[in-house]
Amino acid sequence: MLERYGHGGDLWTAEETFGRPKEQFLDFSSNMNPLGPPAIVADIFREHWRDIVKYPDPAVRELRHKLAHRYKVPVESILVGNGAAELIDLTVRVLKPGVTALARPSFSEYEEAVVKTGGRIHEVPLHERHSYVLQADDAENACQASDLLFLGHPNNPTGRLIPKPLLDHLAKSSRQLVIDEAFMDFVPHEEQVSMLQRAASSRNVFVIRSMTKFYAIPGIRLGFMVAHPDWIKRIKALQVQWSVNDIAQRIGCGVLDDEGFEQESRRWLETEKSWLIGELAGLGLDVVPSEVNFVLFAFPASMGITVKQAQLYMGRQGILIRDASLFAGLNERYVRVAVRLREDNERLIRGLADMLQQLGASASDEGHAGGGL
């Protein structure tokens, strides 16, 4: 299984599975910005590699101040971490919820963090008939049944935002609300839908951000969270000293200054996401609308094709796709793919078209054979 460690982008397992070098795969299974990393990242490595002989700033002061200025929140409300994954784990460890409400489907690390603390899960369904957008009645039921709501905004793997009026309503409740905004950078007019500023002044709202997706630096591990200063102090107390290394801190500061990269990335995504969704739909696939840089789709039941068949076929062609059936709440027909550059997206569409022709023909032949018995 390509996702043996719970994520896409595992080129080492792909190499073992399909017998070709890691560098020869076209990876649609992880959701990184294909325009990145920004050029400043190379400059930082070249100019500051000697600084690894020094300890990093344990308070991550420069980056926290830059983030505070960028998002207009108090610096005391910001904690920087070794990727969003560390902050998810730390937040749940501090809050220690008895019952946590999680959307189905959603990112698996929310549940893993809850289980580690001995907590229980209350499932919040995201319905296909509503294009996987969280509904108010389901959210209200979750509030009644849980101590904590942990929600993706936009959600992974569906790519859908939570309606802002619903989020505002949830934030006013007495329930603790943790919002994962890992892909928010890709959303046009993010300032209108993000909950960062609300989290800075609220005692029950926590927002976690990743910097690895938009800036394509997953190997660096960098993320931050915003919450009331009192909570930030408690969460920081559990964080391992020097969790964020010096190079990561410098890169975080550098990429935040690159406005040209941000503008180019948003122009690319607006064009390529629309094109890719149109092409996928043109193949007869059931495509879920997306607000971000990845797309969830399903093979119609009439095709008789499963994601595992598709993953094997495409992997042999050097194209990696994400098995979305591994997300609780989705079945064996669901696939998630990243939006990449046009040449790569065209190769994906050609590969899927060939696969549909080959596997569809095989299914048809088997049906005829079975009908003759």
C-alpha positions, 0 to 999 in steps of 0.5 A: 500500500502506497499510504502505509505511513498514512500520507501521500507523497511517499516516493520511497514506498512507490520506488519499492512498489513499482521498481522505478527511481523516486525521481521518475514519478509524477506525484499527484498524491501530495498537495504541494504548490508546484511553483515552489519553493520560492527562490529565496529558499535556495538563497537562505541555504546558500548564505546561512548553512554555516549557522547550523553550528549555532542553536536556533532562537528558542522563542522564534522571535523574528518569524513570530513578529513577521506572522503577527504583522502579516495576519494582524494578530498579537505576537503573544497569540502565536506559536510556531511549530515543527509542522502543523502535525506537531501543533495538532498533537500538542493542542490535543494533549493540552486540551485533553478532550473526552469526546472530540467531534471529527468530520468524516472524511477528514485528515487522519492525524486529528483522530490519531492525536485524540486516540493518543490521549485516550479520547473518544471520537464523535463522527460528523458526517459530510454528505455527498448530496451536499457536496461534502460541505458541513451542514448546520444541523450536523454541527449542532449535533456535534456540539451537543455530543462532544467537548471539542470540535476539530475541523478542517477549513478547507477540509482535506480530502474534500477541498471544501470550506465551512460556511463562514456563518456556521463557523462564527456560530460555532465560535460563539458556543462554549465548545472548544473549536480547533480549526486546521487551516493548512490549505487556507493560503490557496483560498482567494480572499482568505482574510474573509474566511480565515478564523485567525483573528477570532482565535487570537482573542477567543478562549475557545478557538484555536487555528493551526496553519501549515507553511509547507503546502503553499511554499512547497517546503514539506521537508523543512517542517514548519507551521504555526498556530494562533490562540489566546495567549494563555493557551499559547503559554500552556501549549508552548510548555509542552513543546520540545525545546528548539523544535523549530530549527534555524534554517526553518525559521529563516525560510519562514521569514523569507517566504513571507516577504515574497509577494510575487510568488504568492500572486503567481501561485494564485493566478496559476491555481485559478487557471489550472484548477478550473481546467483540471476539474473540467477535464476530469468531469469530461472523462465521466468522473464524479468531481467534488468542487474544490476551493484549494489545490487538490481535487476529490473525485470518484469513479461512477459505480457503473464503471466498475473501477476501484481506486486500488485498481487505478492506483496500481495502473497509474503507478505503473505509468509513473503517476501517483494518485491518492487512495481516498478510500483510506479516509473514513467516510469515503468508499473504494471509488474515491481518488484525490489528486493535486493540481499541478502544472499544465504539462503534468495535468495533461499527462494525468488526464491522458493516463486516466483516459487510457486507464478508463479505456483499458480497465473499462474494456476488461470489465466489459469483457468479464461481464460478457463472459459472466453473462454467457455462463 
